Amino acid sequence: MKNKKTIFLIFFLFFSILFFLFISINKKNLDFEINKYTCENCQMLISDFKFRYQIINKNKKSFKFDDINCMFLWLNKNDMLKTESVMWGVDYFENKWIKLYEAIIINKKNIKTPMNSNIIIFKNEKNLNKFKNKKILNLKEYFIKKNK
């Protein structure tokens, strides 16, 4: 009976450690400091919290970008559109990471972005009211527009 409890405790501790290690690796991959990394596409220093994008591939490798246009140009150049990767970006208003397929993507001429794409992303629809004369894009439309 004592051996079963010991074995159970060892397994429990082992899987708990693995679980917390997995969570910490994922969080570490997502968040990164500004003024430390360069954009994979244009090689400029990523220097604005509101304009951080990244792709994490199935091997947990992170590719960082300073503008959504840079990310899509790099995806096309490297033929990664059909790979098992997750695209992330920072919510323009809340400064939190969101998956791009969950984001509202807008194009507004007077929004200044690092590579002049004039595109921002955010999750909360209430923030749409902050912009007049905006063009709302979804990820599929954006891909089609960029690939023509």
C-alpha positions as CSV (number, residue, x, y, z in Angstrom):
1,M,0.0,0.0,0.0
2,K,2.8,2.4,0.9
3,N,4.5,1.7,-2.5
4,K,1.4,2.6,-4.4
5,K,1.2,5.9,-2.6
6,T,4.8,6.6,-3.3
7,I,4.5,5.8,-7.0
8,F,1.4,7.9,-7.3
9,L,3.1,10.8,-5.6
10,I,6.1,10.6,-7.8
11,F,3.9,10.5,-11.0
12,F,1.9,13.4,-9.7
13,L,4.9,15.5,-9.0
14,F,6.5,14.6,-12.3
15,F,3.4,15.5,-14.4
16,S,2.9,18.7,-12.3
17,I,6.4,19.8,-13.1
18,L,6.0,19.0,-16.7
19,F,2.7,20.9,-16.8
20,F,4.1,24.1,-15.2
21,L,7.2,23.9,-17.4
22,F,5.0,23.7,-20.5
23,I,2.9,26.7,-19.4
24,S,6.0,28.8,-18.6
25,I,7.6,28.0,-22.0
26,N,4.5,29.1,-23.8
27,K,4.3,32.4,-21.9
28,K,8.0,33.0,-22.4
29,N,7.6,32.4,-26.1
30,L,4.8,34.9,-26.5
31,D,6.0,37.9,-24.5
32,F,9.2,39.7,-25.6
33,E,10.9,43.0,-24.8
34,I,11.0,45.9,-27.2
35,N,14.3,47.2,-28.4
36,K,15.8,43.8,-28.1
37,Y,14.7,41.9,-31.2
38,T,14.6,42.7,-34.9
39,C,11.8,42.0,-37.3
40,E,12.3,38.8,-39.3
41,N,11.3,40.5,-42.5
42,C,12.7,44.1,-42.5
43,Q,15.4,43.6,-39.8
44,M,14.3,46.8,-38.1
45,L,14.4,46.9,-34.3
46,I,11.0,46.1,-32.8
47,S,10.5,49.3,-30.7
48,D,6.8,49.7,-30.0
49,F,4.7,47.7,-27.6
50,K,1.5,48.2,-29.7
51,F,3.1,46.8,-32.8
52,R,4.4,43.4,-31.9
53,Y,3.5,40.4,-34.0
54,Q,4.8,36.8,-34.0
55,I,4.3,33.4,-35.4
56,I,4.9,30.4,-33.3
57,N,5.4,27.2,-35.4
58,K,4.6,23.6,-34.4
59,N,8.1,23.3,-33.0
60,K,7.5,26.3,-30.7
61,K,10.0,28.4,-32.6
62,S,9.1,32.1,-32.5
63,F,9.4,34.5,-35.4
64,K,9.0,38.2,-34.4
65,F,7.7,41.2,-36.5
66,D,7.2,44.9,-36.1
67,D,4.3,45.3,-38.4
68,I,1.5,43.0,-39.7
69,N,2.6,43.6,-43.3
70,C,6.1,42.4,-42.5
71,M,4.6,39.2,-41.0
72,F,2.5,38.4,-44.1
73,L,5.3,39.3,-46.5
74,W,7.6,37.0,-44.6
75,L,5.0,34.2,-44.5
76,N,4.6,34.4,-48.3
77,K,8.4,34.6,-48.9
78,N,9.0,31.6,-46.7
79,D,6.1,29.6,-47.9
80,M,4.7,29.2,-44.4
81,L,1.0,29.9,-45.1
82,K,0.2,26.2,-45.1
83,T,2.2,25.2,-42.0
84,E,0.9,24.5,-38.6
85,S,1.7,27.8,-37.0
86,V,-0.2,30.3,-34.8
87,M,-0.1,34.0,-35.6
88,W,-0.3,36.4,-32.7
89,G,-0.4,40.2,-32.3
90,V,-0.8,42.7,-29.6
91,D,-4.2,44.3,-29.0
92,Y,-3.8,48.0,-29.9
93,F,-5.8,49.1,-26.9
94,E,-5.3,46.5,-24.2
95,N,-1.6,45.6,-25.0
96,K,-2.4,41.9,-24.6
97,W,-1.5,39.1,-27.0
98,I,-4.4,37.8,-29.1
99,K,-4.6,35.2,-31.9
100,L,-5.0,36.9,-35.2
101,Y,-7.9,34.8,-36.2
102,E,-9.8,36.2,-33.2
103,A,-8.8,39.8,-33.9
104,I,-10.6,42.7,-35.5
105,I,-8.3,44.1,-38.2
106,I,-8.8,47.7,-39.4
107,N,-7.0,49.8,-41.9
108,K,-7.1,53.6,-41.3
109,K,-5.0,56.0,-43.2
110,N,-4.1,58.2,-40.2
111,I,-2.9,55.4,-37.9
112,K,0.9,55.5,-37.8
113,T,2.5,52.0,-37.8
114,P,6.2,51.1,-38.1
115,M,6.1,50.1,-41.7
116,N,3.2,52.3,-42.7
117,S,0.7,49.6,-43.2
118,N,-1.9,51.7,-41.2
119,I,-3.3,48.5,-39.8
120,I,-4.1,47.7,-36.2
121,I,-5.7,44.8,-34.4
122,F,-7.8,44.5,-31.4
123,K,-10.4,42.1,-29.8
124,N,-13.1,44.2,-28.3
125,E,-15.8,45.5,-30.8
126,K,-16.5,48.5,-28.6
127,N,-13.2,50.0,-29.8
128,L,-14.6,50.2,-33.4
129,N,-16.5,53.3,-32.4
130,K,-13.2,55.1,-31.9
131,F,-12.6,55.2,-35.6
132,K,-14.5,56.8,-38.4
133,N,-13.9,56.0,-42.1
134,K,-12.1,52.8,-41.3
135,K,-11.9,49.6,-43.4
136,I,-12.6,46.5,-41.5
137,L,-10.7,43.4,-42.7
138,N,-10.9,39.8,-41.7
139,L,-7.8,37.6,-41.8
140,K,-9.0,35.8,-45.0
141,E,-9.7,39.1,-46.8
142,Y,-6.3,40.4,-45.7
143,F,-4.5,37.3,-47.1
144,I,-6.4,37.6,-50.4
145,K,-5.6,41.3,-50.7
146,K,-1.9,40.7,-49.9
147,N,-1.6,37.7,-52.3
148,K,-3.0,39.4,-55.4
